Amino acid sequence: MMDGTWGPGWEPGFGFGFIFMILFWSLIILGIIAIVKWLMGTSASSGTTPPAPRTARQILDERYARGEIDKEEYEQKKRELET
């Protein structure tokens, strides 16, 4: 009998409803995963301590190593720091 119906449970648009349901739940799950990762990232980064500031002697040594100052200036400034 051809009465223009798709049969029991097969209404036009059923496939799109199923696709949208899968898409909806996928977005919900991805959103939960993103929130958990974000929360884990902020709690992990809040426990780290910043690096200790460099001392004047360390800065002087680095400048000498880079060649910004010569040996004479390095020795003079080193003596000044030690006093």
N, C-alpha and C positions, 0 to 999 in steps of 0.2 A: 504494500500500500504506500503510495507516494503522497504524503500530505504536507511536504515542505519542511519537516523537522529533521534534525540530525540524529535522532535516536535518543535513547535514555541517557541523560547526563552529558550529552555532547551538544551544548548550546554554542552558537557562534560567539567567538571571543573567549572560549574556555582556555585556549592555549596562551593567550596574552595574559589572562589572569594568573595562570600558573607561573609564567615568566616573571611577572611583576612581584609575585609573592617571593620567589627565589631571590630576586634583586633586593627586595625590601629586607629580608632576613640577612642577606649577605652584608648589606650596609650596616645593619644593627651590630652584627658580629665584628665587622671591621672597626666600627666606632668604639666598641668596648675594648678591642685590642689596642687601638691607638691611645685611648685614655689610660689604660694600664701601663703601656710603655712610657707615656709622658710622666705619669706619677712615679714610676720606677726611676726614670732619668733625673727628675728633680730631687728625689730623696737621696740618690747616689751622689749627685754633684754637691749637695748641701753639706755633706760630711767631709769634703776635702778642705785642706788648709792651704792658704796662699803661700807661695814660696817666701822664704826669709829674705829681707832686704840685703843687698850686697854692702859690704864694708868699704870704706874709703881705700883700704889697701888692695882689696880685690879689684876695684875699679882702676886703680893705678897700675896693677899688674896687667890687666886686660889692655889698657891703653898702650903700655910698653910692648906687649906681645903683638898688637896690631900695627906697631910702628908709628903711632901718633906722636910719641915723644922719644927723644934719644936717651942714651944711657945716662948722660950727665944730668939731664932734667929728672929722669927717673930716680937716680940716687939722691938728688937734692930733695925731692918731694917725699921720698921714703924716710929720709932723716927728719923732715918736718913732721911727718905723721907719728914718728916714734917718740917725739918729745912732748 
